[in-house]
């Protein structure tokens, strides 16, 4: 089976939890001198920009008179952006916190901006995918672009700077590196900005969002039902984890002592454990697709969901062992735990490599066309 279709599903398993823990504070309690923090931020941002430009090259060179081909080129660029975005956000999560007044608020501002970018790009991607193959692609794409505004990240930091000279110094230091500023703030010295590159044809940083339109045609055939079931279960799992993560994020900001911090983490992972067991049941209940090697293909997803349950079982056990002698020690243990999450999910992702040996064109086309799977395309 051609892995390009299913690699996204493997990435889905690899991304959510590690990205969430980074976003909600993994590593962010570590205080780092502002100069060093900005230097590391700019290095990651510039690397991101280079990867972003490379991912967008195919779309820029597409024949826009070929609407179907342009949509495919856009989707390919989006997939490349996912990899670049994953790397950037992972590196950002490891930076620590600038050792300034309101340093924690700076981290929160970046994470809020990531979420805003995610929504904008998810909406744009859905709109592009819905362009009719008989329409003028470039004309329709411009209409879509006109409906979205660039998120204003510089304003978010400027608002913090109104009450903090340290934050203003941080902004000035970012602006001192023109290339860095052009990435973080879209344009050096501009009034509007974006914590990641503006969502343009060549730069479409995308998160792992899924959307199932309520008007989607019901799946009828065995293969449609299998694909629909896989995508619905996975997208529901991600949505449930995101909801639990929002609760965790709010609790972490208000936790006053080590026991409260630990309990917030344990509650989050237990919620993930429950939802992952539900995912396992839903996937296991599906009837295998009616194609060559359909049973083996289905088993890959069954095995992966079982592995995810084991991952969460282990994470809950590790979280329950987190020390609570001091808030600093608890934060350090949480950071240590988050560092191992990526490896655990990478192990699950390798299960999807088994799909390389199968060829099921009908299934691949369904993954590309079923609206439940739009978040994976």
C-alpha positions, 0 to 999 in steps of 0.5 A, a space after each residue: 500500500 502506498 505509504 503517502 496516504 497512511 503516513 499521515 495516520 502514523 504521524 497522527 499517532 506520533 504527534 498529539 500527546 508530545 505536542 500537547 505536553 510541550 504546549 502546556 509547559 513541558 520544559 517551559 519552567 526552565 529559566 534561560 537568559 533572554 539573549 540565549 533564549 532569543 538566539 535559540 528561538 531564532 535558530 529554530 525559526 529560521 530552520 522552520 522558514 527554510 523547510 517551509 519554503 522548500 515544502 511550498 516549492 511544488 505548489 508555487 510551480 503548479 499549473 494553476 489551470 489544472 485545478 485538480 493538480 493544483 489541489 494535489 500540489 497544495 495538499 502535498 505542500 501541506 504535508 511538508 509543512 506538517 513536518 516542518 511545523 512539528 520540528 519547530 514546535 518541538 524545538 520551541 517546547 525545549 527552549 525553556 522560559 526566558 528569564 524575564 518578568 512575564 516570561 511565562 506569559 511570553 510562552 503562553 502567547 506563543 502557544 496561543 498563537 500556535 492554536 490560532 494558526 492551527 484553526 486558520 490553516 485547517 479552515 483554509 485547507 478544508 476550503 481548498 479541498 472543496 474547490 470544484 475540479 471544474 472551477 478556476 483554481 487561482 480565482 477560487 484560491 484568491 477568494 479563500 485567501 481574502 476571507 482570512 486575516 493574518 493572525 496578529 502576533 506582534 500585537 499580542 507581545 506588544 500588549 505584554 510589553 505595555 506593562 513590561 520593559 523586559 518583554 519590550 527588550 525581548 521584542 527588540 532583540 528579535 527585531 534586531 535579527 531581521 531574518 528571525 523577525 521576518 519569520 516570527 513577526 511575518 515582516 521585520 518591524 511590521 504592525 501585524 505578525 505571526 508566530 509562524 509564517 503567514 498562511 500563504 500558498 508557499 507557507 501553509 503551516 498545518 496542525 492535526 485538525 479534523 473536521 467531519 461535515 454534518 452533511 457528509 454522505 453516509 458510508 454504504 459499502 464495506 470499504 467506505 464503512 471501514 475507511 469512514 470508521 477509521 477516520 471518525 475514530 481517529 479524529 474523535 480520539 484527537 478531539 477528545 485528547 485536545 479537549 482534555 489538554 485544554 483542561 490540563 492547560 488551564 489547571 497547570 496555570 492555576 496549580 499552586 503546589 506540587 500535588 496539584 500539578 501532579 494530579 492535573 497530569 495524572 487526570 489528563 493521562 487517565 482521560 487519554 487512557 480511557 479515550 484510547 481504550 475507546 479507540 481500540 474498541 471502535 477500531 476492533 469492531 470494524 469489519 475489515 475492508 473487502 480488498 486484497 490483504 484487507 484483513 492484514 491492513 485492518 490488523 495494522 490499525 488494530 495492533 497500533 490502537 493496542 500499542 497506544 493503549 499500552 503507551 497510555 497505561 505506561 504513561 499513567 503509571 509513570 505519572 503516578 510516580 512523579 515526586 511531589 516534594 517540591 514544585 520545582 521537582 515535580 516540574 522537572 519530573 513532568 519534563 522528564 516524562 514529556 521527553 520520553 513520550 516522543 519515543 513511545 509514540 514513534 514506536 507506535 508509528 513504525 507499526 504503520 510502516 507495515 502498510 508499505 507492503 500492501 497495495 489497495 488503490 480503492 482504499 487509498 482513494 477513499 481516504 482521499 475522498 471521504 470527508 471524515 478523512 479531510 484532516 489526514 489529507 
